[in-house]
Structures are given as structure tokens and as C-alpha cells.
Amino acid sequence: MKIAKNTVVTVNYKLSDAQDNLIEDGRQPMVYLHGGYENTLPKIEEELDGKEVGYSSIIQIEPDDAFGEYDPALVKVEPRGRLPEPLEVGMQFEGMPDSDDEDDAMIFTVTDIADDKVVLDGNHPLAGMALRFSLNVADVRAATDEEIMHEHVHGAHGHHHGDEDDEGEEGDHVAIHPIH
């Protein structure tokens, strides 16, 4: 079966930077619903469209087509008291940047802790980097009607409904929720 809109694609991958420094070894395959559902990077979909099981490729994706350029304006310094303890560098929180529009929620990563201040970075950790993907198509199958309706894969390595905690914390300040 060829990869086309509304197929579920299983891809073994390795992710490196442009200098071939390994970022992620892809121990778990990437499984996504193909066809513009934003389940993977568009350049990966473009590369795999029309291909079959066994297809291998190495592609480089520039920042504009991956996670964007690094934006210093997304780095915020917050009072330490506004964040839960214990607090460690690398922790991630969901927060609101500079507006009250809930559609603007983003992930902030703690990059530094100093006395009573915490540096939060809203940039994706791979922002500003050219990325090199080594791809190998392991499986292609037709998506179920439910997967198409929900616009993502269900089952092994996919999304399971009912597994999420949909309740968030409310407050009158920047909404910050621990991610992990």
C-alpha cells in the first residue's frame, strides 16, 4: 500500500542536527495519520507521500519548516514563588505568554533558576536548528473512520481517548501547569 491521505504510517527514524549529532534515536517508531493533519512535520509528509513499506531516506529540514527560528522574546523571567516546588531546570509548564487568549497557550521550559527568579523559555527546544531525519517506512495501513474523524492515530503508539487529565488549574495570573 502506498502512503496517501488517510493512511496510518509507521516510520522508524533517527533525528540529528545538521552536523549529524544525534538528538533522538527513535527507539519508538513515529506513527502518524498522513494527509495534512499536522501529526508530523509537513516536509516529512511531503517526502513520504506515495512511498511504500521499505522506503528509506535522509532529509534535512531547515528551521522555518521545522520548529521555527529561535525567538528571544519568548524567554521570560518569573518570580520563583509563582511556580510549584520542587523546581528543576528542564521542567516544563503550560502557560500564557502575554495575552489572555487561551488559544495562545504554549509550553515553557525552565532553563535557569537563580535565587528568587526563574527563566522560562517558550521556544521549542529544537527552534533555530536545521534537523536531519533518517526515515524508514515500516508499515502503512488504511486509517479507520474513527481515526480520520479524530484526525490522529489510535491504538499502539497512537492516542488513547480517556487517558488524559483534561482538568487544568485556574488562577488570576499567568496560567502555568506542569507538563513533566
N, C-alpha and C positions, 0 to 999 in steps of 0.2 A: 504494500500500500504506500502511495506517495503522500508526503506531508502536504496538506492543504487546509483551507479553512475548516474548522470544526473537527480537527483530528487532535488526539492526545499524543504528544511526543515525549519520549523518554530519551534524554541525552546524557551520556557520560561526558564530563568536562573537567578541565583544569583551567584555572584563572591565574594569569600572571600579569605583571606590569609590562610596559614596553621594553624593559631591559631583561625580560624573562625571569624576574624574581617571583617565585611562587607566592600567590596571595591566598588561594584556596585550592585544595586538592580534589574537591568534588567527590568525597567519599560516598555521599548520597547523590544519586543522579538527579538532574533537574527534570521535572515532569511538568509540562505546561499545556494549556489549551491554545492551539495555534489559530491565528486568524485575527490579530489586531485587538485582543482582549487585554493587552498590557500586562500579561503574565510573565513576560521576559522582555529583554531589550529588542526594539524593532529591528535593529541590524542583525540580531541573531535569527529572528523570524525570516528576514529577507534572505539570509544565507541558506537557511534550511528549507525554504519553500520549494516544493516539487521534488525534494530528495527522498531517499528510501533508507530502510534499516541498513546499517553498514557504512553509510556515508561518513567520511571524516574530513575535517577542515580545521585550519587555524586562521582565525580572523583577528584583526586589530580594530578596536573601536575607539575613536577619539572622544575626549570628554563631552563635547557637545552632543554626541549621540549616545552617551552613557549616563553619567550622573552629574553632568554639567561642570562648569568651571567653579573653582573654589571662590566663595563669596565672603570676604572678611566681615561684611555687615551682619552675617548670621552668627557671629560669635558674641555671646552675651556674658556679662559678669553679674551674678546674682548674690544676694546675701545668703550665707550658708544656712541661716535659720529657716529659709523658705523651702529647704529640701529635707527629705527624710534622712534619718541616721539609721544604720551606719552608711556613710557615703564614701565611695571609692572612685578613683579615676577609671573610666571605661564604662561606668553605669550609664544607662540610657533612660530618658524620660520623654513622655509625650508632653508637648507644651504649645502654647500660643505665642507666636513671635511678637508682633507689635500691634495686633488688632484683635477685636473681639469676635471676628468671623470664624466660626467653628470649622469652616472649610479650609482654614489656613493652618490647622494643627500640623505640627511637624515633630520629628524626633530630634532631641538634643542629647549629645554625648558629653559627659563630664570629662574635660581634658586637663584640668588643673584644680587643685584645692590649696588655698593659702589662707591660713588663719580664719577670718570670718567671711571670706569671699570664695565663690566657686565659678570657674569658667565653664560655660556651656557652649558647645559648638553645634549649630543646626545644619551644617554641611553634611552631606553623605560622606562616610569615611573614604570613599573612592572618588570624591569630587576632585576635579582637576587632573585626573590621571587617565592616560591612554591605557586601555585594557586589552590584553591578548587572551583570547579564548581558544582552547583546544577542544574541539567538539567531535563526538562520535555518536551517531544516532543508534540507539539500542532497541527502540520499539516505536511503532506507530500504530494507532488504532483509531477507529471511529469514536468520537465523543458520544456520550449518552445525551438524551434530550435534557435531562436534569443538569448536566454539566454545561451544556450550551445555554440553558436558561439562566444558570447562576454565573456563567462566564468564567468558570475555573474548574480545575480537575478535582474530582472526589476520589476517595479511596487511598491506596498506598501512595505515600509521598505527596498526596494532594491535600485538599482541605476537607475537614470533617465538620459538618454543622453540629452545633451543640457543644463543641469543645472549647468555645471561647467564653471569657468572662466579659460580658458586654457592659457591665456596670462600671462607671467611672466615678471619680471623686469630684465634688463640686466645690467651688470657692469663689471669693470675690477678687482673687488675684490671678496671676498667670497660672493657668491650669497646668500642673505638672504631675504626670502619672508615671510611676516606674514601669519600665518595659522589661528589663532584666538586669 
